[in-house]
Amino acid sequence: MLIEKEIAMVNLGQVKLLETLPYDNQLYTQGIEKISEDTILISAGRYGHSRLVIYHTNDKTFKTKHTFPDDFFAEGLTLLDNNTFWLLSFKEEIATQYRLTDFSIIQKVSYQGQGWGIAYDNQNNCLWMTNGGHYLQKRNPDTFDLIEEIPIEINHVPISRLNELEYVDGYLYANIWQTQKIVKMLPQTGQIVTVYDLAAIMMKLQLDKVRYPYIDFLNGIAHLENNQFIITGKLYPFMMIVTLN
């Protein structure tokens, strides 16, 4: 987990809320990706509820594109430059590559361990993946083969539970499960360089168990442009557009 005294050693970033978008609070969000200006791809998890969804932000509609058997728990996803995307599974040890155009399956690949977050690094043409532990996995985007594992650390202290991932301009942004924090890290070294605390925004929007009894943890990061991101969470009523400075 993220240790408070370690946080004090890392730059604290500034978070500014720009606007909110309505969201489907039945989605146990595992991954979000921007497809176009008004289209977002979502993976929702939980056994018996896992599905792939397209959110059209212009008319605020949600369209389920693929549902999974009750014994499958969908996890993080990431878009590649070739109009395909990879989807992880939680404990099923299967990664699936889909065509974005029709959601047909290109390939299924086995891997060891759990699947949590995943992001495509278009600068180095690789995938970055987490499994709940304190190692970042670098994988081949074509075959899903494991290339190397890199420890995730703050001043040599291991940091685990990095969930949804987003790669932007040389950095990975990650939710930390069971916290209200997002971290920014250098994937090549595993060093966390900035921490963003969203507690004030959560309080402002009353995103708590009192107002929303079924709300779960923050999970979901999609880059828009410059320093603007969409963020959300599991069973959340909103998506939030923020700047991370």
N, C-alpha and C positions, 0 to 999 in steps of 0.2 A: 504493500500500500504506500501511498504518498505520506511521508513522515513530516510532521509540522516543522520540526527544526531544520529539515532539509529544504523545505519550501522557502524558509527565510534566507537561504543561501542563493536563491535563484531570482532573477529579475521578475518583478510582479508587473504583468501587462495590464493595460487599461481596456476595459470592455464598455462599449456604449450601445445601448438599445436604440435601434432606428425605427422599427415597426414590428408588428406581429401579423401572422397569417393564421386563419383558422386551420385546425388540424383534426384528423380523425382519432379520437382518444381510445379507439379500439385497437390501434396499431401499436404493438409492442416493438418499437422501432429498434432495428439493429444496424441499419446502414441507409444513408441517403446520398444521392448523387444528382447533380444538376445535369440534365440532358440538353435543355435549351432555355431560352429566356423565361418561359412560362411552364416548363415541364420538369418534374422531379421524379426520379426513380427511387423506390423505397423497398427495403426488405424488412418484413415483420416476422418476429419469432414467436416462440411458445409452441409446445406440442398441441396439436389440434387446431392451431390458429395461424400457422406459418403461411406466408404468401408474398408475392411480388406485386407491387402496386405502382401505378402511375398517378401522380398528383398534378392536375392542371391548375396552376395558380391563377390563371386569368378568370376562370369561372368557378374556381374553388370546388372542383369535382375530383373524386377518387375512382379509379378504375382498376379492379383486380385483374391482373394479366396472367397469373399462374398461382395455383394453390397446391399445397403439399400434403402427403399422407399424414395421418395423425402421429406417426412415429418419427417424424422429421422435424427438426428445430432449425429454422433458417437463421443465419447469422449475418456477418458483415458482407458487403459487396463493393465492387469497384469497377468503373468503366475503363476500357482500354481504348486506344486510338483507332482501332479497326472495327468500331461499331459492335463490339462484343463486351460482355462483362463476366466476371468471376463472382460466384456466391459461395460462401463458406457454410458449413453445418456445425452445430454446437458440439455434439458428442458422436456424431455418425461417421466422422473422419472421411468425409467426401467433399471435395470441391468440384463445383459444376461450372462449366463455361457455357454461356448462352449467347445467341444472336439477339441483339437489341431490337431488330426489325420485327421479328415474329415470336421471340422468346422460345425458339427451338433450341434444343441441346446440341452443342458441338462435341463436348467430351465431359466425362466424369473421371476424376483422378482421386486416388486414395492418399491420405497423409496420416501421420501419427499425431495423436493428441487432440486437444480441443481446438475449435475455431472461434475466434473472437472478432478482431478487426482486420481489415485488409485495405490497402491503397496501392494504386498504380503510380509508379515513379516514371514519368515520361522523359525525364532528362537522362536517366541511367537505364531505361527500358527494363525495369524489374518490378516485382511486387514486394511490398512490405506487409508482414502479417504478424499478429499477436495471438497467443493462446491462453492468456490469463497469467502466465508466468512472467519472469523479469527478463526474457530474451525476445529480441526482435528478429524475425525470420526473413531472410532475403530469398526470394523465389523467382524462378524463370517464368515469365508471363505467358509463354507458349506451351510449356509442358507441366508447369507447377512444381518442377523439381526444386528441392531445397539446395540453395547455393551456400549459405552460411548463416550462423546465428550470432547476434551481437547483443551483449548485455545492456540493459536499460538502467541508467544510473544517474544519481546526483552526487557528485563528489565521492564516487566509488561505493555509494549506498544503493543496493538494488531496489528498483521501483517496479512493481507489478500491477496487474489489473488494467492495463491499457486496453480500451475497448475500441469503439469506432475510430477509424483513422482517415485522415485526409492529407494528401501530399500537395504542397504548394511551394514552388520556387526554392527547392532545396531543403525544405523542412517538412516534418510530419506534425500534424495537429491531432491530438488524441483526447478522448474522454477518459477519465479515470473512474472506473466503476465504483458506485457507492459514494461518490463525492459530487460536489458542485463545481468541480474544477476541470479546466482544459489545459493541457500542456503542449508546448511547442518544443520539438526536439530535432537534433541532427541525426538522421538515420544511419549515416555511415559510421558514427561513433557511439550512438546510443545515449548521448548526453542531452539531458533536458535543460533548455536554456531560458525558457519563460513559462510562468504559470499565470493563468487567467482565472480569477475567482468570480463565479456568476451568482454568488449568494445574494448580492444586492438586487440584481435583476429578478431573481426568483421571488424575493420578498415583495418587490414592487408589483409584480404580476400576480401575487398571491398563489404561486404555484406550490401549494403545500397540501398535506393530507386533510387539513380542516376543510378547505374549499373543494378539493378534488380527492376524495378518499382512496381512489384506486391508482393515483399517479405513482409512477416509479421513478427511476433515476434518469438523469440526463444521458442521452445517447443519440448521436446524430450530428454530423458536421459536413456541410457542403460549401465549397468555395464558390463565391459569385464573381467578384472582381476586386482588384486591388486588395484592401484589407477587410472586405465585406464577406460575411459568412452567414449561412442559414444554420441554425442549431435547433434541436428539439430533444425530446426524450421519450421514454417508454410510457405509453398510455397518456400522452400529453394532449392538452386541448389546443395548444398553440405551436406554431413554428415561430422562431424569433430571428429577425435579421439584425445582425450586430456588426460592429467593427471591433477587430482585435488589434490593438496598437502596441 
